[in-house]
Amino acid sequence: MTLSLTVHGAAQTVTGSCHEFHFRGSRVLVDCGLFQGSRSLEALNHEPFDFDASAIDAVILTHAHIDHSGLLPRLVAQGFTGPVWCTRETADLLEFMLADAGRIQENEAERRNRRRDRAGDKPFEPIYTEQDALAAWRQTQPVAIGEWFEPAAGFRSRLWNAGHILGSASVELEAGGTRVLCSGDLGPENKSFHPAPHSPAGFDHIICESTYGDREREKVSISERRALLEAEIAAARVRGGNLVIPVFALERTQELLLDIATLSASGRIGNAMVFVDSPLANRATGVFRKYASILEDTGGRDVFGHPSIHYVNDVAESMRLNSVSGAIILAASGMCEAGRIRHHLYYNLPRRDSTILFVGFQAAGSLGRVILEGATRVRISGRDVRVKAQIRRIESYSAHADQSELLAWIKNRGPIAGSLFLDHGEPAAIEALRRLAQSEGLASQVVTPAIGERYELPVGGPARRTKTGRADIREVIGRDWQNDYASLATSLKDRLNQIPNPHKRQKAIEEMRRILDSYTKTEPRSNIR
């Protein structure tokens, strides 16, 4: 019998990572992540799994980011009882990451159900609860880097440093003589805290992420990156308002704190007031403190205890930040889809003296991506918000390898006897990396799978597709109708006011109603929201 792979997520998109490996009745998942981005894409999190959760023997987790781990609680709630294999650092982080995700799901469901525009609709149910999340965390089974383990009958596996975040790993799998390597997310050169990615070479099949497969970033050292941050802090101070930084609670927050503490200690940013307004980021920072002695760039010191840094947990204290100016506010979530960052954006986006600084990847359809693409108005929790603040970006904080770094990693894992799979990227990024990998002969077959596809993975030969993907998912990947609706709704009144004749304004409204009525009478309702 041949090892098979079914792709359940992170194909033609950067979230929802989930790969199912099947061999002689045993089933192993590598990752079980949450879809993030547009509302239509997030609706996939509510759909039934394409497999029986109780039939899964084990999960091997590459790292603690929610787009790789965030559906584990739902998997457990639906009957999965096996171990979740991961590094010790990942297990420590998951206790807080998953519990926070559960609270967000519960709070988001409650918030949506309170909205006036949903009156009379069927109540919105959370994907899972905080208790489901803690139950999933209790099933973690830590294992050391490079140590063989048997996740299920017929399988053996090892984890290797991926250099992405604390505890991140690539997954080596063997079953039926076939050797597979799943990259997980790969870190770039000049990454704070962690050494460069490392794993063995010579596999039958490799599954590699492609987040920045179409981008070359300027190679910036850590000291040069700090100079860029220093310049943004100085410019924001001149404007007089706050510097608001949407952050991923895990890793990005800690990298920024490392740099801010270093700049502050050397007197380069004066008397900075830094507020980390994210209980989850604060808990994650506690895990970093636990491993400070093995982290690079810290000198073995607790760099997170600098006196300029204030950790905000209390909601009332978070609300008091509305009245401050000249502060540096770090708040999650990194793509602005949930968490306290939305509250800070609501109060700071309309301020010309404030600055919003993006330091992480923004998925298509996310609020962060909409702001970065130049929106003049956005909707936050059902309210229209004008964008008057300065919008800035620093790309050198990325925790993902860029195009040349991905190609170098793939080359160093070769020779690839069978197929190279490219996933975890938007279509343009995957296609750019595919062309380069093909032209450089990195594998005889380069596959760009779709969600729902299944492949046989033979020893020493190319993969064979045995099931096609889901055509309906293509329409929800990337920017969706709800992004366009938000853009139209926030600008509609202004656009109507630009029509000088009130009778023509009324006619325009009647025309819009007529067009909407024509579609609701003739178009079948889609299952994808």
Solvent accessible surface area in square Angstrom, and as a share of the most:
residue,aa,sasa,rsa
1,M,133,0.59
2,T,44,0.26
3,L,1,0.01
4,S,13,0.09
5,L,1,0.00
6,T,7,0.04
7,V,1,0.00
8,H,21,0.10
9,G,0,0.00
10,A,0,0.00
11,A,0,0.00
12,Q,43,0.19
13,T,7,0.04
14,V,6,0.03
15,T,1,0.01
16,G,1,0.01
17,S,5,0.03
18,C,9,0.05
19,H,9,0.04
20,E,7,0.03
21,F,0,0.00
22,H,39,0.17
23,F,7,0.03
24,R,168,0.61
25,G,57,0.55
26,S,8,0.05
27,R,75,0.27
28,V,0,0.00
29,L,0,0.00
30,V,3,0.02
31,D,2,0.01
32,C,1,0.01
33,G,2,0.02
34,L,15,0.08
35,F,15,0.06
36,Q,52,0.23
37,G,0,0.00
38,S,2,0.01
39,R,60,0.22
40,S,4,0.02
41,L,5,0.03
42,E,34,0.15
43,A,11,0.09
44,L,14,0.07
45,N,3,0.02
46,H,59,0.26
47,E,41,0.18
48,P,111,0.70
49,F,35,0.14
50,D,83,0.43
51,F,29,0.12
52,D,85,0.44
53,A,4,0.03
54,S,69,0.45
55,A,46,0.36
56,I,6,0.03
57,D,60,0.31
58,A,0,0.00
59,V,0,0.00
60,I,0,0.00
61,L,1,0.00
62,T,1,0.01
63,H,0,0.00
64,A,0,0.00
65,H,30,0.13
66,I,26,0.13
67,D,20,0.10
68,H,2,0.01
69,S,0,0.00
70,G,0,0.00
71,L,12,0.06
72,L,1,0.00
73,P,0,0.00
74,R,23,0.08
75,L,0,0.00
76,V,23,0.13
77,A,62,0.48
78,Q,87,0.38
79,G,30,0.29
80,F,1,0.00
81,T,120,0.70
82,G,15,0.15
83,P,43,0.27
84,V,0,0.00
85,W,39,0.14
86,C,0,0.00
87,T,6,0.03
88,R,130,0.48
89,E,33,0.15
90,T,0,0.00
91,A,4,0.03
92,D,25,0.13
93,L,1,0.00
94,L,0,0.00
95,E,60,0.27
96,F,57,0.24
97,M,10,0.05
98,L,0,0.00
99,A,8,0.06
100,D,23,0.12
101,A,6,0.05
102,G,0,0.00
103,R,68,0.25
104,I,59,0.30
105,Q,25,0.11
106,E,65,0.29
107,N,91,0.47
108,E,35,0.16
109,A,4,0.03
110,E,96,0.43
111,R,47,0.17
112,R,37,0.13
113,N,66,0.34
114,R,162,0.59
115,R,72,0.26
116,R,224,0.82
117,D,97,0.50
118,R,55,0.20
119,A,87,0.67
120,G,87,0.84
121,D,79,0.41
122,K,171,0.73
123,P,87,0.54
124,F,24,0.10
125,E,113,0.51
126,P,42,0.26
127,I,24,0.12
128,Y,5,0.02
129,T,47,0.27
130,E,45,0.20
131,Q,120,0.53
132,D,38,0.20
133,A,0,0.00
134,L,35,0.17
135,A,34,0.27
136,A,1,0.01
137,W,68,0.24
138,R,155,0.57
139,Q,42,0.19
140,T,25,0.14
141,Q,79,0.35
142,P,37,0.23
143,V,11,0.06
144,A,58,0.45
145,I,81,0.41
146,G,27,0.26
147,E,92,0.41
148,W,84,0.29
149,F,16,0.07
150,E,134,0.60
151,P,9,0.05
152,A,14,0.11
153,A,83,0.65
154,G,50,0.48
155,F,5,0.02
156,R,101,0.37
157,S,0,0.00
158,R,43,0.16
159,L,0,0.00
160,W,34,0.12
161,N,33,0.17
162,A,0,0.00
163,G,1,0.01
164,H,2,0.01
165,I,3,0.01
166,L,4,0.02
167,G,13,0.12
168,S,5,0.03
169,A,1,0.01
170,S,1,0.01
171,V,0,0.00
172,E,0,0.00
173,L,0,0.00
174,E,35,0.16
175,A,4,0.03
176,G,46,0.44
177,G,55,0.53
178,T,2,0.01
179,R,60,0.22
180,V,0,0.00
181,L,0,0.00
182,C,4,0.03
183,S,2,0.01
184,G,13,0.12
185,D,3,0.01
186,L,2,0.01
187,G,4,0.04
188,P,15,0.10
189,E,105,0.47
190,N,73,0.37
191,K,15,0.06
192,S,0,0.00
193,F,1,0.01
194,H,17,0.08
195,P,74,0.46
196,A,75,0.58
197,P,33,0.21
198,H,113,0.50
199,S,4,0.03
200,P,32,0.20
201,A,52,0.40
202,G,27,0.26
203,F,3,0.01
204,D,14,0.07
205,H,0,0.00
206,I,0,0.00
207,I,6,0.03
208,C,0,0.00
209,E,3,0.01
210,S,0,0.00
211,T,3,0.02
212,Y,6,0.02
213,G,0,0.00
214,D,57,0.30
215,R,74,0.27
216,E,100,0.45
217,R,33,0.12
218,E,147,0.66
219,K,95,0.40
220,V,23,0.13
221,S,40,0.25
222,I,32,0.16
223,S,74,0.48
224,E,90,0.40
225,R,6,0.02
226,R,34,0.12
227,A,45,0.35
228,L,81,0.41
229,L,0,0.00
230,E,44,0.20
231,A,61,0.47
232,E,14,0.06
233,I,4,0.02
234,A,53,0.41
235,A,36,0.28
236,A,4,0.03
237,R,107,0.39
238,V,131,0.75
239,R,75,0.27
240,G,36,0.35
241,G,2,0.02
242,N,1,0.00
243,L,3,0.02
244,V,0,0.00
245,I,0,0.00
246,P,3,0.02
247,V,0,0.00
248,F,49,0.21
249,A,8,0.06
250,L,1,0.01
251,E,1,0.01
252,R,13,0.05
253,T,0,0.00
254,Q,0,0.00
255,E,1,0.00
256,L,0,0.00
257,L,0,0.00
258,L,2,0.01
259,D,0,0.00
260,I,0,0.00
261,A,7,0.06
262,T,49,0.29
263,L,0,0.00
264,S,18,0.11
265,A,80,0.62
266,S,71,0.46
267,G,56,0.53
268,R,105,0.38
269,I,6,0.03
270,G,42,0.40
271,N,151,0.78
272,A,6,0.05
273,M,81,0.36
274,V,0,0.00
275,F,29,0.12
276,V,0,0.00
277,D,0,0.00
278,S,5,0.04
279,P,33,0.21
280,L,17,0.08
281,A,0,0.00
282,N,21,0.11
283,R,95,0.35
284,A,1,0.01
285,T,2,0.01
286,G,36,0.35
287,V,8,0.05
288,F,0,0.00
289,R,98,0.36
290,K,130,0.55
291,Y,27,0.10
292,A,10,0.08
293,S,95,0.61
294,I,111,0.56
295,L,12,0.06
296,E,79,0.35
297,D,69,0.36
298,T,1,0.01
299,G,65,0.63
300,G,48,0.46
301,R,155,0.57
302,D,77,0.40
303,V,17,0.10
304,F,1,0.00
305,G,45,0.43
306,H,42,0.19
307,P,113,0.71
308,S,14,0.09
309,I,12,0.06
310,H,80,0.36
311,Y,62,0.24
312,V,0,0.00
313,N,81,0.42
314,D,79,0.41
315,V,98,0.56
316,A,53,0.41
317,E,56,0.25
318,S,4,0.02
319,M,94,0.42
320,R,149,0.54
321,L,7,0.03
322,N,43,0.22
323,S,102,0.66
324,V,37,0.21
325,S,60,0.39
326,G,33,0.32
327,A,1,0.01
328,I,6,0.03
329,I,0,0.00
330,L,0,0.00
331,A,0,0.00
332,A,15,0.12
333,S,32,0.21
334,G,1,0.01
335,M,20,0.09
336,C,0,0.00
337,E,29,0.13
338,A,20,0.15
339,G,43,0.42
340,R,46,0.17
341,I,0,0.00
342,R,30,0.11
343,H,38,0.17
344,H,1,0.01
345,L,0,0.00
346,Y,57,0.22
347,Y,91,0.34
348,N,5,0.02
349,L,0,0.00
350,P,53,0.33
351,R,60,0.22
352,R,175,0.64
353,D,48,0.25
354,S,0,0.00
355,T,0,0.00
356,I,0,0.00
357,L,0,0.00
358,F,0,0.00
359,V,3,0.02
360,G,8,0.08
361,F,19,0.08
362,Q,3,0.01
363,A,5,0.04
364,A,19,0.15
365,G,7,0.07
366,S,0,0.00
367,L,17,0.08
368,G,0,0.00
369,R,58,0.21
370,V,22,0.13
371,I,2,0.01
372,L,41,0.20
373,E,108,0.48
374,G,54,0.52
375,A,27,0.21
376,T,105,0.61
377,R,44,0.16
378,V,5,0.03
379,R,59,0.22
380,I,2,0.01
381,S,37,0.24
382,G,30,0.29
383,R,113,0.41
384,D,68,0.35
385,V,5,0.03
386,R,110,0.40
387,V,26,0.15
388,K,78,0.33
389,A,9,0.07
390,Q,80,0.35
391,I,52,0.26
392,R,102,0.37
393,R,93,0.34
394,I,9,0.04
395,E,77,0.35
396,S,29,0.19
397,Y,1,0.00
398,S,9,0.06
399,A,3,0.02
400,H,23,0.10
401,A,2,0.02
402,D,1,0.00
403,Q,27,0.12
404,S,44,0.28
405,E,20,0.09
406,L,0,0.00
407,L,16,0.08
408,A,47,0.36
409,W,15,0.05
410,I,1,0.01
411,K,103,0.44
412,N,93,0.48
413,R,17,0.06
414,G,20,0.20
415,P,113,0.71
416,I,16,0.08
417,A,53,0.41
418,G,0,0.00
419,S,0,0.00
420,L,0,0.00
421,F,1,0.00
422,L,0,0.00
423,D,8,0.04
424,H,8,0.04
425,G,0,0.00
426,E,31,0.14
427,P,69,0.44
428,A,69,0.54
429,A,3,0.02
430,I,3,0.01
431,E,62,0.28
432,A,13,0.10
433,L,0,0.00
434,R,66,0.24
435,R,132,0.48
436,L,58,0.29
437,A,0,0.00
438,Q,74,0.33
439,S,89,0.58
440,E,79,0.35
441,G,57,0.55
442,L,26,0.13
443,A,8,0.07
444,S,92,0.59
445,Q,59,0.26
446,V,17,0.10
447,V,14,0.08
448,T,48,0.28
449,P,2,0.01
450,A,23,0.18
451,I,8,0.04
452,G,4,0.04
453,E,11,0.05
454,R,92,0.34
455,Y,13,0.05
456,E,56,0.25
457,L,1,0.00
458,P,20,0.13
459,V,91,0.52
460,G,45,0.43
461,G,15,0.14
462,P,69,0.43
463,A,6,0.05
464,R,123,0.45
465,R,137,0.50
466,T,76,0.44
467,K,89,0.38
468,T,89,0.52
469,G,19,0.19
470,R,69,0.25
471,A,66,0.51
472,D,58,0.30
473,I,5,0.03
474,R,165,0.60
475,E,117,0.53
476,V,4,0.02
477,I,35,0.18
478,G,16,0.16
479,R,110,0.40
480,D,9,0.05
481,W,155,0.54
482,Q,46,0.21
483,N,21,0.11
484,D,77,0.40
485,Y,111,0.42
486,A,25,0.20
487,S,53,0.34
488,L,78,0.39
489,A,26,0.20
490,T,6,0.03
491,S,30,0.19
492,L,55,0.28
493,K,153,0.65
494,D,53,0.27
495,R,139,0.51
496,L,30,0.15
497,N,86,0.44
498,Q,136,0.61
499,I,48,0.24
500,P,116,0.73
501,N,58,0.30
502,P,82,0.52
503,H,149,0.67
504,K,125,0.53
505,R,72,0.26
506,Q,88,0.39
507,K,130,0.55
508,A,29,0.22
509,I,52,0.26
510,E,93,0.42
511,E,71,0.32
512,M,62,0.28
513,R,149,0.55
514,R,136,0.50
515,I,79,0.40
516,L,117,0.58
517,D,72,0.38
518,S,50,0.32
519,Y,128,0.49
520,T,107,0.62
521,K,168,0.71
522,T,103,0.60
523,E,103,0.46
524,P,118,0.74
525,R,226,0.83
526,S,62,0.40
527,N,149,0.76
528,I,16,0.08
529,R,117,0.43
